[in-house]
Amino acid sequence: RVGARRPRSYVRGWMSTTELIVLFARGTEEGAARSVVEKAGARIRRRMRSDHEDQVMLLVKVATDKRSNAEQELTRAPGVIHVEVNGADYSIS
């Protein structure tokens, strides 16, 4: 259907996605943080507010079937101090 709305979980070819919140160590540059997320196969939705100006927190989407691998890769990545599923379902839509 022309003009039909995509399901909320749709992300460019992914029908089932999970959102993760990724928190980086204070002083990590945003460009470096974004590179880490993209390398893990996730897509950045937006930068979230954090308690500290010099701390990057990103809301990202990952295909549900790749969530476990992405979480593991992000958790081991330099500069990442916390990864969690967006259980509160913060959204930008």
C-alpha positions in Angstrom: 0.0 0.0 0.0 1.3 3.4 -0.9 1.7 5.6 2.2 1.2 2.7 4.6 3.0 3.1 7.9 5.7 0.7 8.8 5.4 -1.3 11.9 7.2 0.4 14.9 9.9 -2.3 14.9 10.8 -1.7 11.3 14.4 -0.6 10.6 15.5 -0.7 7.0 15.0 -4.3 6.2 14.8 -5.6 9.8 11.4 -6.6 10.8 12.1 -7.5 14.4 14.5 -5.2 16.4 15.5 -4.6 19.9 16.7 -1.3 21.3 19.8 -1.1 23.5 21.1 1.7 25.6 24.9 1.9 25.5 26.8 4.0 28.0 30.4 5.0 27.4 33.1 6.1 29.9 33.4 9.8 30.6 35.7 11.5 28.0 34.9 9.1 25.2 34.4 11.1 22.0 31.0 10.8 20.3 32.6 9.8 17.0 34.5 7.0 18.6 31.3 5.8 20.5 29.3 5.8 17.2 32.1 3.8 15.5 32.0 1.1 18.2 28.2 0.8 17.9 28.3 0.6 14.1 31.0 -2.0 14.3 28.8 -4.2 16.5 26.1 -4.1 13.8 23.7 -1.8 15.5 22.1 1.4 14.2 22.1 4.6 16.2 18.7 6.1 16.9 19.9 9.1 18.9 22.2 10.3 21.6 20.5 10.3 25.0 21.0 12.7 27.8 23.3 11.5 30.5 24.2 12.9 34.0 27.5 14.2 32.6 28.2 16.5 29.6 31.3 14.6 28.8 29.6 11.1 28.8 28.0 9.6 25.7 24.9 7.5 26.0 23.4 6.2 22.8 20.0 4.6 22.0 20.6 2.0 19.3 18.7 -0.7 17.4 19.8 -4.1 16.5 18.1 -7.0 14.8 16.5 -9.2 17.5 18.2 -12.3 16.3 21.6 -10.6 16.5 21.0 -9.0 19.9 23.1 -11.4 22.0 26.1 -11.1 19.7 25.8 -7.3 19.6 25.5 -7.0 23.4 28.5 -9.2 23.9 30.6 -7.2 21.4 29.5 -3.9 22.9 30.2 -5.0 26.4 33.7 -6.0 25.5 34.4 -2.8 23.4 36.8 -0.2 24.8 35.1 2.7 26.4 31.8 0.9 27.0 30.8 0.8 30.6 27.2 -0.4 30.4 24.8 -2.0 27.9 21.1 -2.7 28.6 18.0 -3.5 26.8 15.7 -0.5 26.5 13.0 -2.0 28.8 11.3 1.4 29.3 10.9 1.6 25.5 12.2 5.2 25.3 11.3 6.3 21.8 11.8 9.2 19.4 8.6 8.5 17.4 
